[in-house]
Amino acid sequence: MRVGVLGTGDVGRVLGAGFAAAGHQVMIGSRDPRQEKVQAWVKATGRGASAGTFAETATFGEIVVLATSWSGTESALKLAGTKPFEGKLLIDATNPLDFSQGVPPKLAVAGADSGGETVQRLLPGARVVKCFNIVGNQHMVHPGFPGGPPDMFICGNDDDAKATVTGLLKAFGWGVIDSGGISSSRYLEAMAMVWILHFFQIGTGNHAFKMLSK
């Protein structure tokens, strides 16, 4: 499968490498694909890895992962254009974080709206699934915890898209909890804030969520 990853920060590079290691062809997208860190990622990731502009990457991917910082998300999507996303599964790994008052950050979009809903409005033809936003990048692929595999909570309006994401997550070693439509991003992004606040309390990112049932 061809996977396009928009964003060359830690999240984009980790997820891109994870998909490449699973045998997918991966293009990572940025404003300048020739920059040193991007070319270093392509070289380190090896076979099947490439770099392109946001528009090239969105066109390349059968599945597209949105892994930009929130401040750069709308600009990246405008540079990519809406047409390449028509009918495609878009995995939204972003959180709408506001660092203007320092750290820990606050949610820039909250209450009766969310980042996930914003992305869906910007790309009405895409099948957006919120995913990967409730854990640190170091545990996004094959998380290993003493208590067993953690759960990734996802949401989106398209059931087939969520089924595809569920399969990808299970291949990465996750349990999966479907939280409903894309409006549930309001709660998953707040859940991410719980993760973030705990990070600043303990100083490490070695934690994740798990739903316990009986």
Backbone hydrogen bonds in HBPLUS format (Angstrom, degrees):
<---DONOR---> <-ACCEPTOR-->    atom                        ^
c    i                          cat <-CA-CA->   ^        H-A-AA   ^      H-
h    n   atom  resd res      DA  || num        DHA   H-A  angle D-A-AA Bond
n    s   type  num  typ     dist DA aas  dist angle  dist       angle   num
A0025-GLN N   A0001-MET O   2.99 MM  24  6.16 147.2  2.09 146.2 155.7     1
A0062-GLU N   A0002-ARG O   2.77 MM  60  5.26 152.6  1.84 126.7 134.5     2
A0063-ILE N   A0002-ARG O   3.25 MM  61  6.67 154.6  2.32 156.7 164.0     3
A0003-VAL N   A0025-GLN O   2.76 MM  22  6.10 166.8  1.78 167.6 172.0     4
A0027-MET N   A0003-VAL O   3.00 MM  24  6.45 156.7  2.06 155.5 162.3     5
A0004-GLY N   A0063-ILE O   2.87 MM  59  6.28 164.4  1.90 159.2 163.4     6
A0065-VAL N   A0004-GLY O   2.69 MM  61  6.12 159.8  1.73 161.7 169.1     7
A0005-VAL N   A0027-MET O   2.83 MM  22  6.20 163.2  1.86 162.8 166.8     8
A0029-GLY N   A0005-VAL O   2.67 MM  24  5.90 164.7  1.70 165.6 164.4     9
A0006-LEU N   A0065-VAL O   2.78 MM  59  6.04 168.4  1.80 175.2 176.9    10
A0067-ALA N   A0006-LEU O   2.80 MM  61  5.59 155.3  1.86 155.5 162.8    11
A0007-GLY N   A0029-GLY O   3.03 MM  22  5.79 164.8  2.05 146.2 150.6    12
A0013-ARG N   A0009-GLY O   2.99 MM   4  6.17 167.3  2.01 161.8 165.5    13
A0014-VAL N   A0010-ASP O   2.92 MM   4  6.01 162.0  1.96 152.5 157.6    14
A0015-LEU N   A0011-VAL O   2.97 MM   4  6.06 174.4  1.97 156.6 158.5    15
A0016-GLY N   A0012-GLY O   2.88 MM   4  5.82 155.9  1.94 141.1 149.2    16
A0017-ALA N   A0013-ARG O   2.99 MM   4  6.04 160.2  2.03 141.6 146.9    17
A0018-GLY N   A0014-VAL O   2.91 MM   4  6.14 150.3  2.00 145.2 154.3    18
A0019-PHE N   A0015-LEU O   2.91 MM   4  6.19 161.5  1.95 156.8 159.7    19
A0020-ALA N   A0016-GLY O   2.97 MM   4  6.17 157.5  2.02 147.2 154.1    20
A0021-ALA N   A0017-ALA O   2.86 MM   4  6.02 158.0  1.91 147.7 153.4    21
A0022-ALA N   A0018-GLY O   3.15 MM   4  6.35 133.7  2.37 136.2 147.9    22
A0022-ALA N   A0019-PHE O   3.17 MM   3  5.07 130.2  2.43  91.7 105.2    23
A0024-HIS N   A0019-PHE O   3.08 MM   5  5.57 159.1  2.12 153.9 148.1    24
A0023-GLY N   A0020-ALA O   2.95 MM   3  5.22 159.0  1.99 110.8 115.3    25
A0026-VAL N   A0048-GLY O   2.84 MM  22  6.07 157.2  1.90 149.5 157.1    26
A0050-SER N   A0026-VAL O   2.90 MM  24  6.33 137.4  2.08 152.9 162.4    27
A0028-ILE N   A0050-SER O   2.94 MM  22  6.41 157.7  1.99 145.2 146.7    28
A0052-GLY N   A0028-ILE O   3.00 MM  24  6.26 153.8  2.07 149.1 151.0    29
A0030-SER N   A0052-GLY O   3.11 MM  22  6.63 149.3  2.20 152.0 159.1    30
A0035-GLN N   A0032-ASP O   3.12 MM   3  5.83 172.5  2.13 124.2 126.4    31
A0038-VAL N   A0035-GLN O   3.13 MM   3  5.56 125.9  2.44 107.6 121.0    32
A0039-GLN N   A0035-GLN O   3.11 MM   4  6.42 165.5  2.13 159.8 164.0    33
A0040-ALA N   A0036-GLU O   2.86 MM   4  6.03 150.9  1.95 150.5 159.5    34
A0041-TRP N   A0037-LYS O   3.05 MM   4  6.18 147.4  2.16 134.1 141.9    35
A0042-VAL N   A0038-VAL O   3.03 MM   4  6.37 159.8  2.07 151.7 156.6    36
A0043-LYS N   A0039-GLN O   3.03 MM   4  6.22 162.8  2.06 146.5 150.8    37
A0044-ALA N   A0040-ALA O   2.93 MM   4  6.08 163.1  1.95 148.5 153.4    38
A0045-THR N   A0041-TRP O   2.82 MM   4  5.88 155.1  1.88 152.4 159.1    39
A0046-GLY N   A0042-VAL O   3.05 MM   4  6.14 154.4  2.12 145.1 151.3    40
A0049-ALA N   A0046-GLY O   3.09 MM   3  5.85 152.2  2.17 148.6 149.8    41
A0057-THR N   A0053-THR O   2.90 MM   4  6.00 159.1  1.94 150.1 156.0    42
A0058-ALA N   A0054-PHE O   2.94 MM   4  6.09 161.7  1.97 150.0 154.7    43
A0059-THR N   A0055-ALA O   3.07 MM   4  6.19 153.2  2.15 144.3 151.4    44
A0060-PHE N   A0056-GLU O   2.91 MM   4  6.02 150.7  1.99 142.9 151.4    45
A0061-GLY N   A0057-THR O   3.10 MM   4  6.20 161.4  2.14 153.7 155.9    46
A0064-VAL N   A0089-LEU O   3.07 MM  25  6.45 170.4  2.08 163.1 166.1    47
A0091-ILE N   A0064-VAL O   2.82 MM  27  6.23 155.4  1.88 157.8 164.3    48
A0066-LEU N   A0091-ILE O   2.74 MM  25  5.99 170.6  1.75 161.3 164.0    49
A0093-ALA N   A0066-LEU O   2.99 MM  27  5.78 156.9  2.04 150.5 158.1    50
A0072-GLY N   A0069-SER O   3.02 MM   3  5.39 142.6  2.17 107.4 118.1    51
A0073-THR N   A0070-TRP O   3.16 MM   3  5.05 160.4  2.20 103.3 109.3    52
A0076-ALA N   A0072-GLY O   3.01 MM   4  6.09 159.4  2.05 149.0 155.0    53
A0077-LEU N   A0073-THR O   3.00 MM   4  6.27 161.1  2.03 157.8 162.6    54
A0078-LYS N   A0074-GLU O   2.94 MM   4  6.15 151.6  2.03 146.9 155.0    55
A0079-LEU N   A0075-SER O   2.94 MM   4  6.19 156.5  1.99 150.8 157.0    56
A0080-ALA N   A0076-ALA O   2.98 MM   4  6.22 143.8  2.11 140.9 151.2    57
A0081-GLY N   A0077-LEU O   2.89 MM   4  6.04 145.4  2.01 142.4 151.5    58
A0085-PHE N   A0082-THR O   3.09 MM   3  5.70 153.3  2.17 119.2 127.1    59
A0086-GLU N   A0083-LYS O   3.19 MM   3  5.52 166.5  2.21 116.5 120.6    60
A0088-LYS N   A0085-PHE O   2.95 MM   3  5.26 164.5  1.97 128.0 132.1    61
A0087-GLY N   A0125-GLY O   2.78 MM  38  5.67 160.5  1.82 135.2 137.6    62
A0127-ARG N   A0088-LYS O   2.75 MM  39  5.86 173.3  1.76 159.5 158.3    63
A0090-LEU N   A0127-ARG O   3.05 MM  37  5.83 164.6  2.07 124.5 128.1    64
A0129-VAL N   A0090-LEU O   2.91 MM  39  6.23 157.8  1.96 161.6 162.7    65
A0092-ASP N   A0129-VAL O   2.82 MM  37  5.87 160.5  1.86 139.9 146.6    66
A0131-CYS N   A0092-ASP O   3.03 MM  39  5.85 166.6  2.04 138.1 139.2    67
A0097-LEU N   A0095-ASN O   2.86 MM   2  5.62 130.0  2.11 111.5  96.0    68
A0108-ALA N   A0096-PRO O   2.64 MM  12  5.39 169.9  1.65 155.3 159.0    69
A0098-ASP N   A0106-LYS O   2.65 MM   8  5.12 158.0  1.70 161.3 164.8    70
A0106-LYS N   A0098-ASP O   3.06 MM   8  5.12 160.7  2.10 137.2 141.3    71
A0102-GLY N   A0099-PHE O   2.94 MM   3  5.03 161.6  1.98 115.8 116.9    72
A0118-THR N   A0114-SER O   3.04 MM   4  6.22 150.9  2.13 139.2 147.8    73
A0119-VAL N   A0115-GLY O   2.89 MM   4  6.20 159.5  1.93 156.8 161.1    74
A0120-GLN N   A0116-GLY O   3.02 MM   4  6.28 157.4  2.07 144.8 151.1    75
A0121-ARG N   A0117-GLU O   2.93 MM   4  6.20 150.3  2.02 146.4 154.2    76
A0122-LEU N   A0118-THR O   2.94 MM   4  6.23 153.2  2.01 148.8 156.6    77
A0123-LEU N   A0119-VAL O   2.96 MM   4  6.14 141.1  2.11 145.5 156.0    78
A0126-ALA N   A0123-LEU O   3.02 MM   3  5.50 161.9  2.05 118.6 124.5    79
A0130-LYS N   A0155-CYS O   2.81 MM  25  5.32 148.5  1.91 158.3 164.0    80
A0155-CYS N   A0130-LYS O   3.34 MM  25  5.32 145.1  2.47 132.0 138.4    81
A0139-HIS N   A0136-GLY O   3.06 MM   3  5.87 166.3  2.08 125.7 129.9    82
A0140-MET N   A0137-ASN O   3.27 MM   3  5.14 174.9  2.27 107.2 108.3    83
A0142-HIS N   A0172-PHE O   2.75 MM  30  4.92 132.1  1.98 136.7 149.1    84
A0148-GLY N   A0145-PHE O   2.98 MM   3  5.44 158.6  2.03 124.8 125.5    85
A0175-GLY N   A0150-PRO O   3.02 MM  25  6.05 171.3  2.03 157.2 157.1    86
A0151-ASP N   A0209-PHE O   2.78 MM  58  5.87 166.5  1.80 150.6 155.4    87
A0152-MET N   A0175-GLY O   2.81 MM  23  6.10 163.3  1.83 146.5 146.6    88
A0177-ILE N   A0152-MET O   2.99 MM  25  6.13 162.3  2.02 145.0 145.4    89
A0154-ILE N   A0177-ILE O   2.91 MM  23  6.24 160.5  1.95 162.9 166.0    90
A0179-SER N   A0154-ILE O   2.76 MM  25  5.78 169.7  1.77 167.1 170.8    91
A0156-GLY N   A0180-GLY O   2.88 MM  24  6.31 158.8  1.93 150.3 152.8    92
A0162-LYS N   A0158-ASP O   3.06 MM   4  6.37 155.9  2.12 148.7 155.6    93
A0163-ALA N   A0159-ASP O   2.91 MM   4  6.16 145.3  2.03 143.3 153.2    94
A0164-THR N   A0160-ASP O   3.03 MM   4  6.34 153.1  2.11 147.0 153.3    95
A0165-VAL N   A0161-ALA O   3.00 MM   4  6.30 162.1  2.04 150.5 155.2    96
A0166-THR N   A0162-LYS O   2.86 MM   4  6.00 151.4  1.94 142.6 150.9    97
A0167-GLY N   A0163-ALA O   3.11 MM   4  6.40 154.5  2.18 144.1 149.5    98
A0168-LEU N   A0164-THR O   3.09 MM   4  6.44 156.3  2.15 149.0 155.4    99
A0169-LEU N   A0165-VAL O   2.85 MM   4  6.09 160.4  1.89 154.4 159.8   100
A0170-LYS N   A0166-THR O   2.95 MM   4  6.16 160.9  1.99 151.0 155.8   101
A0171-ALA N   A0167-GLY O   3.09 MM   4  6.29 150.0  2.18 141.9 149.8   102
A0172-PHE N   A0168-LEU O   3.11 MM   4  6.40 130.9  2.36 136.2 149.3   103
A0172-PHE N   A0169-LEU O   2.95 MM   3  4.93 129.9  2.21  95.5 109.9   104
A0174-TRP N   A0169-LEU O   3.00 MM   5  5.33 166.7  2.02 136.4 136.7   105
A0173-GLY N   A0170-LYS O   3.03 MM   3  4.94 157.8  2.09  99.5 106.1   106
A0184-SER N   A0181-GLY O   2.91 MM   3  5.77 163.6  1.93 125.0 130.3   107
A0185-SER N   A0182-ILE O   2.94 MM   3  5.63 163.5  1.97 119.1 123.2   108
A0186-ARG N   A0183-SER O   3.17 MM   3  6.05 166.3  2.19 120.1 122.7   109
A0187-TYR N   A0184-SER O   2.97 MM   3  5.46 140.3  2.14 110.1 119.6   110
A0188-LEU N   A0184-SER O   3.09 MM   4  6.47 155.4  2.15 148.5 156.2   111
A0189-GLU N   A0185-SER O   2.85 MM   4  5.75 158.3  1.90 148.2 152.3   112
A0191-MET N   A0187-TYR O   2.80 MM   4  5.97 142.1  1.94 135.8 147.2   113
A0192-ALA N   A0188-LEU O   2.92 MM   4  6.19 140.8  2.08 134.5 144.5   114
A0193-MET N   A0189-GLU O   3.21 MM   4  6.53 141.3  2.37 133.3 142.4   115
A0193-MET N   A0190-ALA O   3.07 MM   3  5.02 121.4  2.42  91.3 106.0   116
A0194-VAL N   A0190-ALA O   3.22 MM   4  6.69 140.9  2.38 139.7 149.5   117
A0194-VAL N   A0191-MET O   3.06 MM   3  5.10 123.2  2.40  95.1 109.4   118
A0195-TRP N   A0191-MET O   3.16 MM   4  6.62 156.4  2.22 148.0 153.4   119
A0196-ILE N   A0192-ALA O   2.84 MM   4  6.15 159.5  1.88 151.1 157.1   120
A0197-LEU N   A0193-MET O   2.79 MM   4  5.93 167.3  1.81 152.6 155.5   121
A0198-HIS N   A0194-VAL O   3.06 MM   4  6.20 156.5  2.11 145.9 152.2   122
A0199-PHE N   A0195-TRP O   2.96 MM   4  6.23 148.3  2.06 143.6 153.1   123
A0200-PHE N   A0196-ILE O   3.07 MM   4  6.48 153.3  2.14 151.1 157.0   124
A0201-GLN N   A0197-LEU O   3.04 MM   4  6.30 131.7  2.28 136.0 149.6   125
A0201-GLN N   A0198-HIS O   3.04 MM   3  4.86 127.3  2.33  91.3 106.2   126
A0202-ILE N   A0198-HIS O   2.95 MM   4  6.21 158.8  1.99 158.9 161.7   127
A0203-GLY N   A0199-PHE O   2.67 MM   4  5.32 145.1  1.78 146.4 155.7   128
